[in-house]
Amino acid sequence: MPSQIRALEGCCKANKGPLAREAVLASMMAVVTGLSAQLYIYLGPVPYTMQNFGVILSGLLLSPRYALLSQLLYLTLVAAGAPLAAGMRGGLPVVAGPTAGYLWGFPLASALASMLARPHLAEKRLARAWLMCIVASAPIYALGAAWLRLWLQALGSLEGLYALASALGVGQSPDVAVLVAGVLVFLPQDALMDDALAVLAAAKAYKLIGAGIASSGFNRAAAP
């Protein structure tokens, strides 16, 4: 984490123009999202990762347009074969497979975090920023669960999903299995770890980089 903050500070000092700074940060945040994906474990077909940290952090550091672009760049890199998905995977099967819906939610979640949470963070209202980050994550869960359910409907089963649902005592209903094993099991970690760390990291970055990244003038200059 300290090395990432120092890199952010360095790139922002090297790029004085707000739009150039955001373009550099957007590229960096695409890489940070990929690196955070490598911290993962599998409890079912959907990996437990730290990706939500990178997604939300990009929204807290960037204006909505560039936050969205950072995650679109991440998806493009993964689709092109860059090993930036969980387990150092890449290629079209990753962005079109059973867990692809979660990835598709990243650009929307990042843009929402920028719109909903970033203003609170700029005013040092960290608790409110954190709550808005949780709200901003909704597209990840919604698209992820919807696509996962379509895969279940088309293929009949997914390895590990029903096993995890049964282990959690929720039975074999497809809708309930997707809700519990595809959404609810991830909420505590995303909210209490990923989102909280993103807010703290962004607050530290604001302090180190200076007022430019959070100022109203910067927001106006880089507004979508």
ROMARBA-996372 format. One line per field, with one value per residue: x, y, z of N, C-alpha, C, O in turn; chain. Coordinates in Angstrom, 1 decimal, decimal comma. Layout:
N
n_xx	c(X|...)
n_yy	c(Y|...)
n_zz	c(Z|...)
ca_xx	c(X|...)
ca_yy	c(Y|...)
ca_zz	c(Z|...)
c_xx	c(X|...)
c_yy	c(Y|...)
c_zz	c(Z|...)
o_xx	c(X|...)
o_yy	c(Y|...)
o_zz	c(Z|...)
chain	c(A|...)
END
This chain:
224
n_xx	c(0,8|1,9|3,8|2,1|0,8|2,9|3,6|1,3|1,5|3,8|3,2|1,2|2,5|4,2|2,5|0,9|-1,4|-4,9|-6,5|-4,5|-3,4|-5,5|-5,8|-3,4|-3,7|-6,0|-5,1|-3,2|-4,9|-6,3|-4,4|-3,9|-6,4|-6,2|-4,0|-4,9|-6,8|-5,4|-5,2|-6,8|-9,3|-11,1|-14,3|-16,5|-17,9|-17,4|-14,8|-13,3|-12,0|-9,8|-10,6|-12,6|-11,6|-9,7|-11,5|-13,3|-11,5|-10,5|-12,7|-12,8|-10,6|-10,7|-12,5|-16,0|-16,1|-13,4|-13,0|-14,8|-13,7|-11,2|-11,9|-13,1|-10,8|-9,4|-11,1|-10,8|-8,1|-8,0|-9,7|-8,2|-6,3|-4,4|-3,0|-4,8|-7,0|-8,6|-6,4|-4,5|-5,6|-6,8|-8,3|-11,0|-12,8|-12,9|-14,1|-16,6|-17,5|-19,1|-18,8|-18,6|-20,4|-19,9|-17,6|-18,4|-19,8|-18,0|-17,1|-19,4|-19,8|-17,4|-17,7|-20,0|-19,1|-17,4|-19,2|-20,9|-19,5|-17,0|-17,4|-18,0|-15,6|-13,8|-14,5|-13,7|-15,5|-15,4|-16,9|-19,4|-18,5|-17,6|-20,0|-21,4|-19,7|-20,3|-22,9|-22,4|-21,3|-23,3|-24,0|-22,1|-22,8|-25,5|-25,4|-23,6|-24,9|-27,2|-26,2|-24,9|-27,1|-28,4|-26,5|-26,8|-29,4|-29,1|-27,2|-27,7|-26,1|-23,4|-20,1|-19,5|-21,3|-23,9|-22,9|-21,7|-23,9|-25,5|-23,8|-24,0|-26,5|-28,8|-30,2|-31,3|-32,4|-32,2|-32,4|-32,1|-29,6|-27,9|-28,2|-27,3|-24,8|-23,6|-23,8|-24,4|-22,4|-20,2|-20,5|-19,7|-16,8|-16,3|-17,5|-16,4|-13,7|-12,5|-13,9|-13,6|-10,7|-10,2|-11,3|-9,7|-7,1|-7,5|-8,0|-5,6|-4,0|-5,1|-4,2|-1,4|-1,0|-2,1|-4,3|-5,2|-6,2|-8,7|-10,0|-12,6|-12,2|-10,6|-12,4|-14,3|-12,8|-12,2|-14,6|-17,2)
n_yy	c(-1,2|1,4|1,8|2,0|4,4|6,2|6,0|7,1|9,7|10,5|10,3|12,2|14,6|14,7|15,2|17,9|19,0|18,6|16,8|15,3|14,2|12,7|10,8|9,4|8,3|6,8|4,8|3,6|2,7|0,7|-1,2|-1,6|-2,7|-5,1|-6,3|-6,5|-8,4|-10,7|-11,5|-13,9|-16,4|-19,5|-20,2|-21,2|-21,1|-18,5|-16,3|-15,2|-12,1|-9,2|-7,3|-5,4|-3,4|-2,1|-1,2|0,5|2,3|3,5|5,0|6,8|8,3|9,4|11,4|10,8|10,1|9,3|7,4|5,4|4,8|3,8|1,2|0,1|0,0|-1,9|-4,2|-4,4|-5,0|-7,5|-9,0|-9,0|-10,8|-10,3|-11,3|-10,5|-11,1|-12,9|-15,4|-15,0|-15,0|-14,5|-13,3|-13,9|-15,9|-15,3|-12,8|-13,4|-15,6|-17,6|-15,9|-13,4|-11,3|-10,0|-8,6|-7,0|-5,2|-3,5|-1,0|0,6|0,6|1,9|4,4|5,3|5,3|7,5|9,5|9,4|8,9|10,3|13,1|13,3|12,3|14,2|16,2|15,2|13,5|10,6|8,4|8,7|8,6|6,0|4,5|5,3|4,1|1,4|1,4|2,1|-0,2|-1,8|-2,4|-4,3|-6,6|-6,9|-7,3|-9,4|-11,5|-11,7|-12,6|-14,9|-16,4|-16,8|-18,4|-20,7|-21,4|-22,0|-24,0|-25,7|-26,4|-25,3|-25,8|-26,2|-24,1|-25,0|-26,7|-24,9|-23,4|-25,3|-26,0|-23,7|-23,9|-23,3|-24,7|-26,0|-24,3|-22,6|-19,7|-18,8|-20,0|-18,6|-16,0|-16,2|-17,6|-16,2|-13,5|-12,6|-13,8|-12,3|-9,8|-8,9|-9,0|-7,2|-4,8|-4,3|-4,6|-4,2|-1,8|-0,1|0,0|1,2|3,7|4,7|4,6|6,3|8,7|9,1|9,4|11,8|13,5|13,4|14,0|16,4|19,4|19,4|17,1|16,7|19,1|21,5|22,9|21,2|19,1|20,3|20,8|18,3|17,2|14,9)
n_zz	c(0,0|0,9|-1,2|-3,4|-2,9|-2,9|-5,6|-6,7|-5,8|-7,1|-9,8|-10,0|-9,4|-11,5|-13,6|-14,2|-15,3|-14,9|-16,4|-17,7|-15,5|-14,4|-16,5|-16,3|-13,7|-14,1|-15,8|-14,0|-12,0|-13,3|-13,4|-10,7|-9,9|-11,2|-9,9|-7,3|-7,7|-7,5|-4,9|-3,7|-2,9|-3,5|-2,7|-3,9|-7,2|-7,6|-7,1|-4,1|-3,8|-3,6|-5,4|-5,3|-3,8|-5,5|-7,5|-6,1|-5,1|-7,4|-8,1|-5,9|-6,3|-8,8|-11,3|-12,3|-15,1|-15,7|-13,8|-14,6|-17,1|-16,3|-15,3|-17,5|-19,1|-17,7|-18,0|-20,8|-21,0|-19,7|-21,4|-23,7|-23,0|-21,0|-17,9|-15,6|-14,2|-11,4|-10,2|-12,1|-14,7|-18,0|-21,1|-23,4|-22,4|-19,7|-19,5|-20,4|-19,1|-16,4|-14,2|-15,2|-15,0|-12,6|-13,2|-15,2|-13,8|-12,7|-14,0|-13,7|-10,9|-10,1|-11,2|-9,9|-7,2|-7,5|-7,9|-5,7|-3,3|-3,4|-3,1|-0,3|0,8|0,0|1,7|4,0|5,4|6,3|7,2|6,0|3,3|3,2|3,6|1,2|-0,6|-0,2|-1,2|-3,8|-4,8|-5,6|-8,4|-9,1|-7,6|-8,5|-11,4|-11,4|-10,0|-11,6|-14,1|-13,3|-12,5|-15,0|-16,2|-14,6|-15,3|-18,0|-18,0|-15,9|-13,6|-11,5|-10,7|-7,3|-6,4|-5,5|-3,5|-1,7|-1,0|0,2|2,3|3,8|4,6|3,1|1,2|-2,0|-3,9|-6,9|-7,1|-4,5|-3,9|-5,6|-4,6|-2,0|-2,1|-4,1|-3,6|-0,9|0,7|0,1|1,0|3,7|3,7|1,5|2,3|4,9|4,7|1,9|1,0|3,2|3,4|0,9|1,2|3,3|2,1|-0,1|1,3|2,5|0,2|-0,8|1,2|0,9|-1,8|-2,1|-2,4|-5,0|-6,1|-4,9|-5,1|-5,8|-8,1|-9,6|-9,9|-11,5|-13,8|-14,7|-15,1|-16,3)
ca_xx	c(0,0|2,7|4,4|1,1|0,5|4,0|3,5|0,2|2,0|4,8|2,6|0,4|3,4|4,7|1,5|0,3|-2,7|-5,8|-6,9|-3,4|-3,2|-6,6|-5,5|-2,4|-4,3|-6,9|-4,3|-2,7|-6,0|-6,6|-3,4|-4,1|-7,5|-5,7|-3,1|-5,8|-7,5|-4,5|-5,4|-8,1|-9,6|-12,3|-15,3|-17,5|-17,5|-17,1|-13,6|-13,2|-10,8|-9,7|-10,8|-13,5|-10,7|-9,2|-12,7|-13,8|-10,4|-10,5|-13,8|-12,5|-9,4|-11,0|-13,8|-16,8|-15,7|-12,2|-13,2|-15,4|-12,7|-10,2|-12,4|-13,2|-9,5|-9,1|-11,8|-10,2|-6,8|-8,3|-10,3|-7,0|-5,4|-3,5|-3,3|-5,1|-8,2|-8,2|-5,6|-3,7|-6,2|-7,2|-8,9|-12,5|-13,6|-13,0|-15,1|-17,9|-17,8|-20,2|-18,6|-18,3|-21,3|-19,3|-16,6|-19,1|-20,3|-16,9|-17,1|-20,6|-19,5|-16,4|-18,3|-20,9|-18,3|-16,9|-20,3|-21,6|-18,6|-15,9|-17,6|-17,9|-14,2|-13,1|-14,9|-13,2|-16,5|-15,0|-17,9|-20,4|-17,9|-17,6|-21,4|-21,7|-18,9|-21,1|-24,0|-21,8|-20,9|-24,5|-24,0|-21,3|-23,6|-26,7|-25,0|-22,9|-25,9|-28,1|-25,5|-24,7|-28,4|-28,6|-25,7|-27,5|-30,6|-28,7|-26,3|-28,2|-25,4|-22,1|-19,3|-19,3|-22,3|-24,9|-22,2|-21,5|-25,2|-25,9|-23,0|-24,6|-27,9|-29,9|-30,9|-30,9|-33,1|-31,2|-32,4|-31,5|-28,2|-27,2|-28,3|-26,4|-23,4|-23,1|-23,8|-24,3|-21,1|-19,1|-20,8|-18,9|-15,5|-16,3|-17,8|-15,6|-12,3|-12,2|-14,4|-12,9|-9,3|-10,2|-11,5|-8,5|-6,1|-7,8|-7,9|-4,1|-3,6|-5,5|-3,3|-0,1|-0,9|-2,5|-5,7|-5,6|-7,0|-10,0|-10,6|-13,8|-11,7|-10,2|-13,6|-14,9|-11,9|-12,2|-16,0|-17,6)
ca_yy	c(0,0|2,6|2,0|2,5|5,8|7,0|6,0|8,0|11,0|10,8|10,5|13,4|15,7|14,7|15,6|19,0|19,2|17,7|15,8|14,4|13,5|11,6|9,8|8,5|7,6|5,8|3,6|3,0|2,0|-0,5|-2,2|-1,9|-3,6|-6,5|-6,8|-6,8|-9,7|-11,9|-11,9|-14,5|-17,8|-20,0|-20,9|-21,7|-20,7|-17,0|-16,2|-14,2|-11,3|-7,9|-6,4|-4,3|-2,3|-1,3|-0,6|1,6|3,3|4,3|6,0|7,8|9,1|9,9|11,9|9,7|9,6|8,5|6,2|4,4|4,5|2,9|-0,1|-0,3|-0,4|-3,2|-5,2|-4,6|-5,7|-8,9|-9,6|-9,1|-11,9|-9,9|-12,1|-9,6|-11,6|-13,8|-16,6|-14,6|-15,5|-13,5|-13,8|-13,8|-16,8|-14,7|-11,7|-14,0|-16,8|-17,5|-14,9|-12,2|-10,2|-9,2|-7,8|-5,9|-4,1|-2,7|0,4|1,3|0,8|2,9|5,8|5,6|5,7|8,8|10,5|9,4|8,9|11,2|14,4|13,2|12,1|15,5|17,0|14,4|12,8|9,3|7,4|8,8|8,1|4,5|4,1|5,5|3,1|0,2|1,6|2,1|-1,6|-2,6|-2,9|-5,5|-7,7|-7,1|-7,9|-10,7|-12,5|-11,9|-13,4|-16,3|-17,1|-17,2|-19,6|-21,8|-21,7|-22,6|-25,2|-26,6|-26,4|-24,7|-26,5|-25,5|-23,2|-25,6|-27,2|-23,8|-23,0|-26,4|-25,8|-22,5|-24,3|-22,6|-25,7|-26,2|-23,4|-21,8|-18,3|-18,6|-20,3|-17,5|-14,8|-16,4|-18,0|-15,3|-12,1|-12,3|-14,2|-11,4|-8,4|-8,5|-8,6|-6,0|-3,6|-4,1|-4,6|-3,6|-0,5|0,6|0,2|2,1|5,1|5,1|4,8|7,6|9,8|9,3|9,9|13,2|14,3|13,4|14,6|17,8|19,7|19,4|15,9|16,8|20,4|21,7|23,3|19,9|18,3|21,0|20,7|16,9|16,6|14,3)
ca_zz	c(0,0|0,8|-2,5|-4,4|-2,6|-3,4|-7,0|-7,1|-5,5|-8,1|-11,1|-10,0|-9,4|-12,8|-14,6|-13,6|-15,9|-14,2|-17,3|-17,9|-14,2|-14,3|-17,5|-15,8|-12,6|-14,6|-16,2|-12,8|-11,2|-14,0|-13,0|-9,3|-9,8|-11,6|-8,9|-6,1|-8,0|-7,3|-3,6|-3,9|-2,6|-4,0|-1,8|-4,8|-8,5|-7,6|-6,2|-3,1|-4,2|-3,2|-6,5|-5,0|-3,3|-6,7|-8,2|-5,3|-5,0|-8,6|-8,0|-5,0|-6,8|-10,2|-11,7|-12,8|-16,5|-15,7|-13,0|-15,5|-18,1|-15,7|-15,2|-18,9|-19,5|-17,0|-18,8|-22,1|-20,9|-19,4|-22,6|-24,6|-22,5|-19,8|-16,7|-14,5|-13,4|-10,3|-10,6|-13,2|-15,9|-19,0|-22,3|-23,6|-21,5|-18,4|-19,5|-20,9|-18,4|-15,5|-13,2|-15,9|-14,6|-11,6|-13,9|-16,0|-12,9|-12,2|-14,4|-13,1|-9,5|-9,9|-11,5|-8,8|-6,1|-7,7|-7,8|-4,4|-2,1|-3,5|-2,4|1,2|1,1|-0,2|2,9|5,2|6,0|5,9|7,5|4,9|2,1|3,3|3,3|-0,2|-1,3|-0,1|-2,1|-5,2|-5,2|-6,0|-9,8|-9,2|-7,1|-9,3|-12,7|-11,2|-9,7|-12,8|-15,1|-12,7|-12,6|-16,4|-16,5|-14,0|-16,1|-19,3|-17,9|-14,9|-12,4|-11,5|-9,7|-6,0|-6,0|-4,6|-2,4|-0,8|-0,5|1,2|3,5|4,5|5,1|2,3|0,3|-3,4|-4,8|-7,7|-6,8|-3,1|-3,9|-6,2|-3,7|-0,8|-2,4|-5,2|-3,2|0,5|1,4|-0,2|1,5|4,9|3,3|0,6|3,1|6,1|4,3|0,7|0,9|4,2|3,0|-0,2|1,8|4,1|1,1|-0,8|2,3|2,6|-1,0|-0,8|2,1|0,4|-3,1|-2,0|-2,6|-6,4|-6,5|-4,3|-5,1|-6,7|-9,4|-10,3|-10,3|-12,6|-14,9|-15,2|-15,0|-17,5)
c_xx	c(0,8|3,3|3,4|0,8|1,6|4,0|2,4|0,7|3,0|4,2|1,8|1,3|4,0|3,8|0,6|-1,1|-3,7|-6,3|-5,8|-3,2|-4,3|-6,3|-4,5|-2,9|-5,2|-6,2|-3,7|-3,7|-6,4|-5,7|-3,6|-5,3|-7,0|-4,8|-3,9|-6,6|-6,7|-4,5|-6,8|-8,1|-10,9|-13,1|-16,4|-17,0|-17,1|-15,9|-13,8|-11,9|-10,8|-10,0|-11,6|-12,7|-10,2|-10,4|-13,1|-12,7|-10,3|-11,6|-13,5|-11,4|-9,7|-12,4|-14,6|-16,4|-14,4|-12,2|-13,8|-14,4|-11,6|-10,6|-12,7|-11,8|-9,1|-9,8|-11,2|-8,9|-7,0|-8,8|-9,2|-6,1|-4,5|-4,0|-3,7|-6,4|-7,7|-7,5|-4,8|-4,3|-6,6|-7,8|-10,4|-13,3|-13,8|-14,1|-16,5|-18,3|-18,9|-20,0|-18,4|-19,2|-20,7|-18,3|-17,3|-19,6|-19,2|-16,9|-18,2|-20,3|-18,5|-16,9|-19,3|-20,2|-17,7|-18,0|-20,8|-20,7|-17,5|-16,2|-17,5|-16,4|-13,5|-13,4|-14,5|-14,3|-16,4|-16,1|-19,0|-19,8|-17,9|-19,0|-21,8|-20,9|-19,7|-22,3|-23,5|-21,5|-22,1|-24,5|-23,2|-22,1|-24,8|-26,4|-24,4|-24,0|-26,9|-27,5|-25,2|-26,0|-28,7|-27,8|-26,3|-28,7|-30,2|-28,0|-26,8|-27,4|-24,0|-21,3|-19,1|-20,4|-23,3|-24,2|-22,0|-22,9|-25,7|-25,1|-23,4|-26,0|-29,0|-30,6|-30,4|-31,7|-32,1|-31,2|-31,8|-30,0|-27,4|-27,1|-27,3|-25,0|-22,8|-23,1|-23,5|-23,0|-20,0|-19,3|-19,9|-17,5|-15,4|-16,5|-16,8|-14,1|-12,0|-12,6|-13,7|-11,5|-9,3|-10,4|-10,3|-7,3|-6,3|-7,6|-6,4|-3,5|-3,9|-4,6|-1,9|0,0|-1,2|-3,9|-6,1|-6,5|-8,4|-10,7|-11,8|-13,3|-11,2|-11,4|-14,3|-14,1|-12,0|-13,6|-16,4|-18,5)
c_yy	c(1,3|2,9|2,5|4,0|6,7|7,1|7,0|9,4|11,4|11,1|11,8|14,6|15,8|15,2|16,7|19,3|18,2|16,6|14,8|13,5|12,4|10,5|8,8|7,7|6,5|4,6|2,9|2,2|0,8|-1,6|-2,6|-2,9|-5,0|-7,1|-7,2|-8,1|-10,9|-12,3|-12,6|-15,9|-18,2|-20,7|-21,6|-21,3|-19,3|-16,8|-15,0|-13,4|-10,0|-6,9|-5,2|-3,1|-1,5|-0,6|0,6|2,7|4,1|5,4|7,1|8,8|9,9|10,5|10,7|9,2|8,8|7,3|5,0|3,9|3,6|1,5|-0,7|-0,7|-1,7|-4,3|-5,5|-5,3|-7,2|-9,6|-9,9|-10,2|-11,5|-10,7|-11,3|-10,0|-12,5|-15,0|-16,3|-15,2|-14,3|-14,1|-13,7|-14,7|-16,1|-13,6|-12,1|-15,2|-16,6|-16,4|-13,5|-11,0|-9,4|-8,2|-6,6|-4,8|-3,2|-1,2|1,2|1,6|1,9|4,3|6,2|6,0|7,1|9,8|10,6|9,5|9,9|12,6|14,4|13,0|13,4|16,4|16,3|13,8|11,3|8,3|7,5|8,3|6,6|3,9|4,2|4,5|1,7|0,3|1,5|0,7|-2,4|-3,1|-4,2|-6,7|-8,0|-7,8|-9,3|-11,8|-12,8|-12,8|-14,8|-17,1|-17,6|-18,4|-20,9|-22,3|-22,4|-23,9|-26,2|-26,6|-25,7|-25,3|-25,6|-24,6|-23,8|-26,2|-26,1|-23,4|-24,1|-26,3|-24,7|-22,7|-23,6|-23,5|-25,5|-25,3|-22,6|-20,3|-18,0|-18,9|-19,2|-16,3|-15,0|-16,6|-17,0|-13,9|-12,0|-12,7|-13,2|-10,0|-8,1|-8,1|-7,3|-4,8|-3,3|-4,0|-3,8|-2,1|0,4|1,0|1,2|3,5|5,6|5,4|6,1|8,8|10,1|9,9|11,4|14,1|14,4|14,2|16,1|18,1|19,5|18,2|15,9|18,1|20,5|22,2|22,1|19,2|19,0|20,8|19,3|16,3|16,0|15,2)
c_zz	c(0,0|-0,5|-3,5|-4,1|-3,1|-4,9|-7,5|-6,9|-6,6|-9,4|-11,1|-10,0|-10,8|-13,9|-13,9|-14,1|-15,3|-15,1|-17,5|-16,6|-14,1|-15,3|-17,0|-14,6|-13,0|-15,1|-15,0|-12,1|-11,9|-13,6|-11,5|-9,1|-10,2|-10,5|-7,6|-6,4|-7,7|-5,8|-3,5|-3,2|-3,2|-2,9|-2,7|-6,2|-8,6|-6,7|-5,3|-3,4|-3,4|-4,3|-6,2|-4,4|-4,5|-7,4|-7,4|-5,2|-6,2|-8,6|-7,0|-5,4|-8,1|-10,3|-12,3|-14,2|-16,4|-14,8|-13,8|-16,5|-17,5|-15,6|-16,6|-19,5|-18,9|-17,7|-20,1|-22,0|-20,6|-20,7|-23,6|-24,2|-21,4|-18,6|-15,5|-13,8|-12,3|-10,8|-11,8|-14,5|-16,7|-20,2|-22,3|-22,7|-20,1|-18,4|-20,1|-20,2|-17,3|-14,4|-13,9|-15,5|-13,5|-12,2|-14,6|-15,1|-12,4|-12,7|-13,8|-11,6|-9,3|-10,2|-10,4|-7,5|-6,2|-7,5|-6,4|-3,2|-2,2|-2,9|-0,9|1,6|1,0|1,0|4,2|6,0|5,7|6,1|6,4|3,6|2,1|3,0|1,9|-1,0|-1,3|-1,1|-3,5|-5,7|-5,7|-7,4|-9,9|-8,7|-8,1|-10,7|-12,5|-10,9|-10,8|-13,8|-14,6|-12,8|-14,0|-16,8|-15,8|-14,8|-17,4|-19,1|-16,8|-13,6|-12,6|-10,4|-8,4|-5,5|-5,1|-3,4|-1,3|-0,2|0,5|2,5|4,4|5,0|4,4|1,3|-1,1|-4,4|-5,6|-7,3|-5,5|-3,1|-4,5|-5,3|-2,6|-1,2|-3,5|-4,8|-1,7|1,2|1,1|0,5|2,7|4,5|2,4|1,4|4,2|5,8|3,1|0,6|2,0|3,9|1,8|0,3|2,5|3,1|0,4|0,1|2,4|1,4|-1,2|0,0|1,5|-0,9|-3,1|-2,4|-4,0|-6,7|-6,0|-4,5|-6,0|-8,1|-10,2|-10,7|-11,5|-13,9|-15,5|-15,2|-16,3|-18,4)
o_xx	c(0,6|3,4|3,7|0,7|1,4|4,4|2,6|0,5|2,9|4,6|1,7|0,9|4,3|4,2|-0,3|-2,0|-3,4|-6,4|-6,0|-2,9|-4,0|-6,6|-4,6|-2,7|-5,3|-6,6|-3,7|-3,4|-6,9|-6,1|-3,5|-5,3|-7,4|-4,9|-3,6|-7,0|-7,2|-4,0|-7,8|-7,0|-11,7|-12,6|-17,1|-15,8|-16,4|-16,0|-14,3|-10,8|-11,8|-9,7|-11,4|-13,1|-10,3|-10,2|-13,3|-13,0|-10,1|-11,4|-13,9|-11,4|-9,0|-13,3|-14,0|-16,3|-14,4|-11,5|-13,4|-14,3|-11,1|-9,8|-12,5|-11,7|-8,5|-9,1|-11,1|-8,6|-6,4|-8,4|-9,2|-5,1|-3,7|-5,1|-3,0|-6,9|-6,5|-7,9|-4,4|-3,5|-6,6|-7,8|-11,0|-14,3|-14,8|-14,9|-17,4|-19,2|-19,5|-21,0|-18,0|-18,8|-20,9|-18,2|-16,8|-19,8|-19,5|-16,8|-18,0|-20,6|-18,6|-16,6|-19,3|-20,6|-17,7|-17,8|-21,2|-21,0|-17,1|-15,3|-17,0|-16,0|-12,6|-12,6|-14,9|-14,2|-17,1|-16,3|-19,4|-20,5|-18,2|-19,1|-22,4|-21,4|-19,7|-22,6|-24,2|-21,4|-22,0|-24,9|-23,5|-22,1|-25,1|-27,0|-24,6|-23,9|-27,2|-28,1|-25,4|-26,0|-29,3|-28,2|-26,3|-28,9|-30,9|-28,2|-26,4|-28,1|-23,6|-21,8|-18,6|-20,5|-23,5|-24,8|-22,2|-23,0|-26,3|-25,6|-23,3|-26,6|-30,1|-31,4|-29,3|-31,6|-31,3|-30,1|-31,0|-29,2|-26,3|-26,1|-26,6|-24,1|-21,5|-22,5|-22,6|-22,6|-19,0|-18,4|-19,4|-17,0|-14,6|-15,8|-16,4|-13,3|-11,3|-11,8|-13,4|-11,0|-8,3|-9,7|-9,9|-6,6|-5,3|-7,1|-6,0|-2,7|-3,1|-4,1|-1,3|0,9|-0,7|-4,7|-7,3|-7,4|-9,3|-11,9|-11,9|-13,9|-11,5|-11,4|-14,8|-14,7|-11,9|-13,8|-15,9|-18,9)
o_yy	c(2,2|4,0|3,3|4,7|7,7|8,1|7,8|10,3|12,5|12,1|12,5|15,7|16,9|15,7|16,4|19,7|17,0|15,4|13,5|12,3|11,2|9,3|7,6|6,5|5,5|3,4|1,6|1,1|-0,2|-2,8|-3,8|-3,8|-6,0|-8,3|-8,2|-8,8|-12,0|-13,4|-11,9|-16,6|-17,3|-21,6|-22,4|-21,1|-18,9|-17,1|-14,0|-14,0|-9,7|-5,7|-4,2|-2,0|-0,2|0,5|1,7|3,9|5,3|6,5|8,3|9,9|10,8|10,1|9,7|8,0|7,7|6,3|3,9|2,7|2,7|0,6|-1,9|-1,7|-2,5|-5,3|-6,6|-6,2|-8,1|-10,7|-10,8|-10,6|-12,4|-10,8|-11,3|-9,2|-12,9|-15,6|-17,2|-15,7|-13,1|-15,3|-13,4|-14,3|-16,4|-13,5|-11,3|-15,9|-15,6|-15,9|-12,5|-9,9|-8,1|-7,0|-5,5|-3,7|-2,2|-0,3|2,4|2,7|2,7|5,2|7,4|7,0|7,8|10,9|11,6|10,2|10,5|13,1|15,3|13,6|13,7|17,3|16,7|13,6|10,7|7,4|6,4|7,7|6,0|3,0|3,3|4,1|1,0|-0,7|0,9|0,5|-3,5|-4,3|-5,1|-7,8|-9,2|-8,8|-10,2|-12,9|-13,9|-13,8|-15,8|-18,3|-18,7|-19,3|-21,9|-23,5|-23,4|-24,8|-27,3|-26,9|-25,6|-25,4|-24,5|-24,3|-23,3|-26,3|-26,4|-23,2|-23,7|-26,5|-24,7|-21,9|-23,4|-23,0|-25,0|-25,5|-22,0|-19,7|-17,1|-18,2|-18,9|-15,6|-14,1|-16,0|-17,0|-13,0|-11,3|-12,0|-13,2|-9,3|-6,9|-7,1|-6,5|-3,8|-2,2|-3,5|-2,8|-1,2|1,6|2,1|2,0|4,5|6,7|6,4|6,8|9,8|11,3|10,7|12,2|15,1|15,5|15,0|16,9|17,2|19,4|18,3|15,2|18,2|19,8|21,8|22,0|18,7|18,3|20,6|19,1|15,1|16,4|14,8)
o_zz	c(-0,8|-1,0|-4,4|-5,1|-3,6|-5,5|-8,4|-7,7|-7,1|-10,1|-12,2|-10,6|-11,2|-14,9|-13,2|-13,3|-15,2|-14,7|-17,6|-16,7|-13,6|-15,0|-17,1|-14,5|-12,4|-14,8|-15,0|-11,6|-11,3|-13,4|-11,2|-8,3|-9,6|-10,3|-7,0|-5,5|-7,5|-5,4|-3,4|-3,0|-3,4|-2,3|-2,1|-6,4|-9,6|-5,5|-5,6|-3,4|-2,7|-4,1|-6,7|-4,6|-4,4|-7,8|-8,0|-5,3|-6,2|-9,1|-7,3|-5,0|-8,5|-9,6|-12,7|-14,4|-17,0|-15,0|-13,8|-16,8|-18,2|-15,9|-16,8|-20,2|-19,6|-18,0|-20,6|-22,9|-21,1|-21,0|-24,4|-24,9|-21,0|-18,3|-14,5|-12,9|-12,3|-11,8|-12,5|-15,4|-16,3|-20,3|-21,3|-22,2|-19,4|-17,5|-20,3|-20,5|-17,3|-13,9|-13,2|-15,6|-13,5|-11,8|-14,6|-15,5|-11,8|-11,9|-13,4|-11,1|-8,3|-9,4|-10,0|-6,8|-5,3|-6,9|-5,9|-2,3|-1,1|-2,2|-0,3|2,6|1,8|1,3|5,3|7,2|4,8|5,3|5,9|2,8|1,0|2,3|1,3|-2,1|-2,3|-1,8|-4,4|-6,9|-6,2|-7,6|-10,7|-9,4|-8,3|-11,0|-13,3|-11,4|-11,1|-14,3|-15,4|-13,0|-14,2|-17,5|-16,4|-15,0|-17,8|-19,9|-16,8|-12,5|-13,7|-9,3|-8,5|-4,3|-4,0|-2,3|-0,1|1,0|1,5|3,6|5,6|5,6|5,0|0,5|-1,4|-5,6|-4,9|-7,2|-5,3|-2,5|-4,0|-5,2|-2,2|-0,7|-3,7|-5,4|-1,3|2,1|1,8|0,6|2,8|4,9|2,7|1,2|4,3|6,6|3,2|0,4|1,7|4,1|1,8|-0,2|2,4|3,3|0,2|-0,4|2,5|1,4|-1,6|-0,4|1,7|-1,1|-3,8|-2,8|-4,3|-7,5|-6,5|-4,1|-7,0|-9,1|-11,4|-11,9|-12,4|-15,0|-16,7|-15,3|-17,4|-19,5)
chain	c(A|A|A|A|A|A|A|A|A|A|A|A|A|A|A|A|A|A|A|A|A|A|A|A|A|A|A|A|A|A|A|A|A|A|A|A|A|A|A|A|A|A|A|A|A|A|A|A|A|A|A|A|A|A|A|A|A|A|A|A|A|A|A|A|A|A|A|A|A|A|A|A|A|A|A|A|A|A|A|A|A|A|A|A|A|A|A|A|A|A|A|A|A|A|A|A|A|A|A|A|A|A|A|A|A|A|A|A|A|A|A|A|A|A|A|A|A|A|A|A|A|A|A|A|A|A|A|A|A|A|A|A|A|A|A|A|A|A|A|A|A|A|A|A|A|A|A|A|A|A|A|A|A|A|A|A|A|A|A|A|A|A|A|A|A|A|A|A|A|A|A|A|A|A|A|A|A|A|A|A|A|A|A|A|A|A|A|A|A|A|A|A|A|A|A|A|A|A|A|A|A|A|A|A|A|A|A|A|A|A|A|A|A|A|A|A|A|A|A|A|A|A|A|A)
END
